[in-house]
Amino acid sequence: MDRTAERRGLRNRIDKPRALGLPFGRNCSPHSEGIVKHFIWVRWALVACVLLGLSVPWLYLTLLNNKDIVRSILSQIPTGPYLIDAYHHFVPTPREVNDIPYSIFSLKPAWEIENQAVRDALPDFSVIRGLNLDKFPSTSIPSSTRFNTWERSNADAFSSKYSELNQINVSNVKHLVPAWTYHSGEQLLNAKIWATNVETNPIIADRKIFVTTPADFLVSLNAVNGTEIWRTKLHRPARRGLLWWGGNAVCAPRLFVPTTNDGVYAVNPEDGRIIGEFGDHGHVGDAGSVVAPAVDGNILIVATLASTVEAYDVVSGKYLWKTPLLKKSDSFLPPPSQDFMLDGAVPWSGFSLDRARSRIYVSTSEARPGLYGVSRPGKNDYTNSIVSIDIATGEIKWSFQEVAHDLWDFDLPAPPILTTIRRGDKLIDVVAAVTKIGNTLLLDRDSGKPIFDFRLRKAPVSRVPGEKTWPYQPAIELPEPFGEQVFLPSDVTNISEIQRASVERKLKNAEFGFFVPPAVQGTIVSFGLHGGAEWPGAAADQATGTLYVPSNRYPWIVRLYYRDRLSNPIRSTDPVGDKLYQEKCGGCHGVDREGYYANEFEGDKYYPSLVGISVAKDSKKIESFQENHSGIDGLKDVSIDELALISRYLSAADHISDDRRSLQLAGASQLLLDNQGYPGSQPPWGNITAIDLNSGKKIWRVPFGEYLELTKMGIPITGQPNFGGLIVTKGGLIFATGTIDKKIRALDSTSGTQLWDYDLPAPGSAPPSTYEIDGIQYLLVVATGGIYANFKDHSDAIIAFKLGN
């Protein structure tokens, strides 16, 4: 969850909030009472800010300076599938936590360690055979989908981001000029907080534009001149998609607007009024939703953050069916004394609709808890998958999984695209889904079978007690991957020797390779957590079967570490050791030894957790201490005698935690940057790739985004992290945005050659849209900025372009 909606406090089982507005519902843990007290404190603090004229940043700093409050909250947040990252914006929090019911000091194996010899005995590769075209007829069914409108986010029911409009084309695109600019007029208090930029791809219908604003308003604009028609306040509306429905004989047109707490609202597109007679006072569903719904006949289909797909009557809102996307597997048994706990498979990425087949095709998230899968053995079916569902009944027709038993956060990030390819003399209707590890899943819509052979490679075993990795992971050959899937030491940045050395220092003792699983107090490195592909996804030219993919190519670090879910009593029983620790170590590693890591909003600052260090490292040697702290600015001198006292203090604390069985394993993922803040890998760091889906071969790949300061130094264009997306048109053009350099670009779709660009007030934050009114084609882009590290400028602007005279 980018990170995604899930990681931003929208965990998988959120019910409607209670009167206090807490992010907990029917699934609260017994600890909720303590959490409620603290949230009441925060709520009253917010009220005080308003009454006394104090700023929200003041409250932010107050919480940072009162970490005991925050730590108390975090210590009471329920674990496993009910963990809600409610304080993600105040202090970095672990991605997941899991109790360890055994002693880490025991000489006996706590739980079984995977047998390397058993894994070695398996064949190196396994293959899921592709479609046998000799025995397979053409499967293409004529579709009623139009490609000249933009009435659903991502263009249409197929999520194609394709338009047949061609007034703007390769010969005249250089004449594009702004037609108008709309400003919502909102003050952007903290652009680093999730949901203060707009990731909604605008839709256009009935000469109106519908889109959201940074302050959670749904607005309607005149599509010709950009003037505001109305605005309606909802709770985080249409985070990544909305839908205009044209109505029927008994019902006028409606907007269907997903919200992150209350399901999907029906809104009158004429005046912004919530249609109260629909569903439950205007909305359907108890769980949040962030992606565009779809309508087939009289059925409204909704994807929720509660791992379900739901259907309602489009006019009345009457409930029709619900399909859970969680499936427990008995392929493996849990370790002793461990409950089976599986969450995830959240359809936050979106889905596409095939009306001719009465099917939808859904992308799902990874399994939870993530990074640590002891409590969820097996493949974790329906996670990291494309799932095909019958619209009339809700029955799952087939599913296809990319990564089994995911330990790396490799969820499918974007809605699948429906398109048609030609194989020999046959036309095949396919589902195409781009993935975080740089793959394109290309599947037959009817059977779910891959078009090309789907090759899997034998993967390493885990050294984490009780973990059972899946034996094989994807290593596909066709369609050709658009991103590298393994980060190696040779991939470390070569921008300069100083920058390279700074990254190598961070990677000391790191593990590299194909699907290396996380290790306790170890470091693994991979591409993939923010791409390959990200949530904006790809675009497909429906006429040629060509897929265009914006992608990221920069490394992440994944770690498992110990934490203590209870307070640390050693602080009172060893005041001398505690004082010395706090003086020499606490400033970086924290008063309770749990370390610190900067999240992807901020950078990659990291101070490791020292919980459990007495069993993981020889911390008594001053030589190893100095080596481990080389390059740390402001490091205080520590003598051999002081180090011995600190080591004794840490060992005693670990034994206390171990004796009371309060140790947990937590996982964290983090950017890998050099000392100048650039990605820690060799460029290119961002690309656009064209793939011929008919053959599976790449046509071209070009860097996407430019650091001018590096170009001026003679470094070839590096590309940049990008989170805006692209569209493709019949005019032979790709319009792409979302890079740090704040540009929107037009590229020739046949070659990737840049034909035009324009400097926006902030990076584009959603895929562009295009539409035609009164014979004039417009290009529309939302430019509210990015929320991740090094995205600095933010705006409230939406800009429309058209051809100049």
Buried (B, 14 or more C-beta within 10 A) or exposed (E): BBBBBBBBBBBBBBBBBEEEEBBBBEBBBEBBEBBBEBBEBBEEBEEEBEEEEBEEEBBBEBBEEEBEBBBBBBBBBBBBBBBBBBBBBBBBBBBBBBBBEBBBEEEEEBBEBBEEEEBEEEEEEBBBEBBEBEEBEBBBBEBEBEBBBBBBBBBBBBBBBBBBBBBBBBEBBEEBEEBBEBEBEBEBEEBBBBBBBBBBBBBBBEEBBBBBBBBBBBBBBBBBEBEBBBBBEBEBBBBBBBBBBEEEEEBEBBBBBBBBBBBBBBBBBBEBEBBEEBBBEBBBBBBBBBBBBBBBEBBBBBBBBBBBBBBBBBBEBEBBBBBEBBBEBEBBEBBEEBEBBBBBBBBBBBBBBBBBBBBBBBBBBBBBBBBBBBBBBBBBBBBBBBBBBBBBEBEBBBBBBBBBBBBBBBBBBBBBBBBBBBBEEBBBBBBBBBBBBBBBBBBBBBBBBBBBEBBBBBBBBBBBBBBBBBBBBBBBEBBBBBBBBBBEEEBBBEBBEEBBBBBBEBBEEBBBEEBBBBBBBBBBBBBBBBBBBBBBBBBBBBEBBBBBBBBBBBBBBBBBBBBBBBBBEBBEEBEEBBBBBBEBBBEBBBBBBBBBBBBBBBBBBBBBBBBBBBBBBEBBBBEEBEEBEEEEEEEEEBEEEBBEBBBBBBBBBBBBBBEEBBBBBBBBBBBBBBBEEBBBBBBBBBBBBBBBBBBBEBBBBBBBBBBEEBEEEEBEBBBBBBBBBBBBBBBBBBBBBBBBBBBBBBBBBBBBEBBBBBEBBBBBBBBBBBBBEEEEBBBBBBBBBBBBBBBEBBBBBBBBBBBEE
